Structures are given as structure tokens and as C-alpha cells.
Amino acid sequence: VTFMFEKQGVIIIEKEDTDEDQLMEDALEAGATDFLTDEEDIFEIRTEPNDVGVIRDELGEKGYNIISSEAAYIPSTYTRLESQDDMKKMAKMIEMFEENDDVQNIYHNWENEDEYEED
């Protein structure tokens, strides 16, 4: 199912005490392809997969607090699960994959994962 995902570099930077406009300018100058601010406490910068290390290092040298950086598979489309039963099944499946020693990474397109409430 890799056709449903696009490999991109993802750099996560802490928002606290960070000037958003300056970070956006610095990231784009360094070669970033996208800048996302949807989250409350982080900025997410997207790059070409092979550029993530260079851009991370350049932003780190400028003093930004980098939480993580990696090449990841980003979904082309997202699926919203409406029923708690479907959410429970999806959460259980993800948990089973996480517990499997043979599984290195899990990528999914579950849009509203944060709305799931465990029983």
C-alpha cells in the first residue's frame, strides 16, 4: 500500500520561545518544502527525504530546539473513523504491530486518532 504514502523528511521543532515567521524563513532558506503549524506546541517542517539531515543541522546551528527529525511516509489521503468500535479495533491493531519485534515502523492514515477514548 505504499502508493498511498509519500516519503518525506519531517522535522519537529518546539514552539516555545520560537518566532514562527523567522523559523519559516530559515526553514525555507535551508531548503524545506513545507511548513505546518497545526499543532499547539510544535512546528512541523517537511523536506525532501534526503535533505532532512542537512536542514536539521542548519536549523540546529541557528538555535532551534529540534525534537525529532526523520524520513517518514506521509499519507496522501486520510480516513476518518466515526464509530468508537472502529476506533477500538484500529487502536488494537496498531498496538499489536507496536508489540511485534519484527515491525520497525508503523504508518497509517487514521485522521482522528486523538479522538479515540480507551475503555
URTAJO-V620107 format. One record per residue. N is the residue number from 1. RES is the residue in three letters. PHI is phi in radians with two decimals (none if undefined). OMEGA is omega in degrees with one decimal (NA if undefined). NEAR is the number of other ideal C-beta (glycine too) atoms within 12 Angstrom. Layout:
BEGIN
n={N/N}
res={RES/RES}
phi={PHI/PHI}
omega={OMEGA/OMEGA}
near={NEAR/NEAR}
END
This chain:
BEGIN
n={1/2/3/4/5/6/7/8/9/10/11/12/13/14/15/16/17/18/19/20/21/22/23/24/25/26/27/28/29/30/31/32/33/34/35/36/37/38/39/40/41/42/43/44/45/46/47/48/49/50/51/52/53/54/55/56/57/58/59/60/61/62/63/64/65/66/67/68/69/70/71/72/73/74/75/76/77/78/79/80/81/82/83/84/85/86/87/88/89/90/91/92/93/94/95/96/97/98/99/100/101/102/103/104/105/106/107/108/109/110/111/112/113/114/115/116/117/118/119}
res={VAL/THR/PHE/MET/PHE/GLU/LYS/GLN/GLY/VAL/ILE/ILE/ILE/GLU/LYS/GLU/ASP/THR/ASP/GLU/ASP/GLN/LEU/MET/GLU/ASP/ALA/LEU/GLU/ALA/GLY/ALA/THR/ASP/PHE/LEU/THR/ASP/GLU/GLU/ASP/ILE/PHE/GLU/ILE/ARG/THR/GLU/PRO/ASN/ASP/VAL/GLY/VAL/ILE/ARG/ASP/GLU/LEU/GLY/GLU/LYS/GLY/TYR/ASN/ILE/ILE/SER/SER/GLU/ALA/ALA/TYR/ILE/PRO/SER/THR/TYR/THR/ARG/LEU/GLU/SER/GLN/ASP/ASP/MET/LYS/LYS/MET/ALA/LYS/MET/ILE/GLU/MET/PHE/GLU/GLU/ASN/ASP/ASP/VAL/GLN/ASN/ILE/TYR/HIS/ASN/TRP/GLU/ASN/GLU/ASP/GLU/TYR/GLU/GLU/ASP}
phi={none/-1.11/-1.13/-1.52/-2.27/-2.14/-1.35/-2.46/-1.43/-2.26/-2.05/-1.88/-2.15/-1.17/-1.33/-0.92/1.02/-2.00/-1.35/-1.04/-1.12/-1.16/-1.09/-1.05/-1.09/-1.11/-1.14/-1.18/-1.10/-1.32/2.04/-1.11/-1.76/-2.74/-2.40/-2.03/-2.27/-1.18/-1.36/-1.29/-2.08/-2.44/-1.92/-2.06/-1.97/-1.84/-2.43/-1.19/-0.97/-1.39/-1.70/-1.03/-1.16/-1.14/-1.20/-1.01/-1.10/-1.13/-1.23/-1.10/-1.13/-1.51/1.66/-1.33/-1.49/-1.52/-1.46/-2.75/-2.68/-2.89/-1.56/-2.43/-1.64/-1.81/-1.11/-1.30/-2.37/-2.03/-2.06/-1.75/-1.57/-1.69/-1.60/-1.09/-1.13/-1.11/-1.12/-1.11/-1.13/-1.15/-1.08/-1.14/-1.12/-1.09/-1.07/-1.11/-1.11/-1.10/-1.40/-1.42/-1.12/-1.41/-1.62/-1.62/-2.44/-2.16/-2.15/-2.55/-2.09/-1.32/-1.25/-1.86/-1.02/-1.23/-1.53/-1.28/-2.02/-1.24/-1.32}
omega={-177.8/178.2/179.8/-176.7/176.0/179.9/-179.5/170.3/-179.7/177.4/-180.0/-178.4/179.5/-178.4/-172.7/178.9/179.3/176.6/-175.0/-178.4/179.6/178.4/179.4/178.6/180.0/-178.9/-179.4/175.3/-178.7/177.8/178.4/179.9/-178.7/-177.8/-176.5/-179.3/-177.0/-175.6/-178.4/-170.8/179.4/167.0/177.6/-179.2/178.8/-178.7/167.5/-175.3/-177.9/-176.7/-172.4/-178.7/-179.1/-178.6/176.1/-178.9/-179.4/178.9/176.8/177.6/179.1/172.5/179.1/179.6/-177.0/-179.2/178.7/174.4/-178.7/168.5/-175.9/175.6/-177.8/-178.1/174.8/176.4/179.6/178.0/179.4/176.9/-175.1/-175.3/177.0/178.9/177.2/179.0/179.6/179.4/-180.0/179.0/179.0/179.2/178.6/178.4/178.4/177.3/-178.7/-179.1/-178.5/-177.8/-179.3/-178.7/-178.4/-179.0/177.1/176.0/178.8/-179.6/178.1/-172.2/-172.1/-179.5/-178.1/178.9/-179.0/178.4/179.6/179.9/NA}
near={11/11/10/16/21/22/24/29/33/34/43/31/37/21/21/14/13/26/17/20/13/19/34/23/16/28/40/20/16/29/24/32/24/23/28/23/20/14/14/11/16/25/35/33/41/29/34/22/23/14/26/32/21/21/37/31/18/26/38/21/13/21/16/32/22/29/23/19/31/24/25/24/22/26/21/16/15/15/17/17/24/14/13/16/13/19/25/19/16/27/26/17/19/23/16/15/18/16/12/13/8/10/14/9/16/22/24/25/22/24/18/20/22/14/18/24/11/11/9}
END
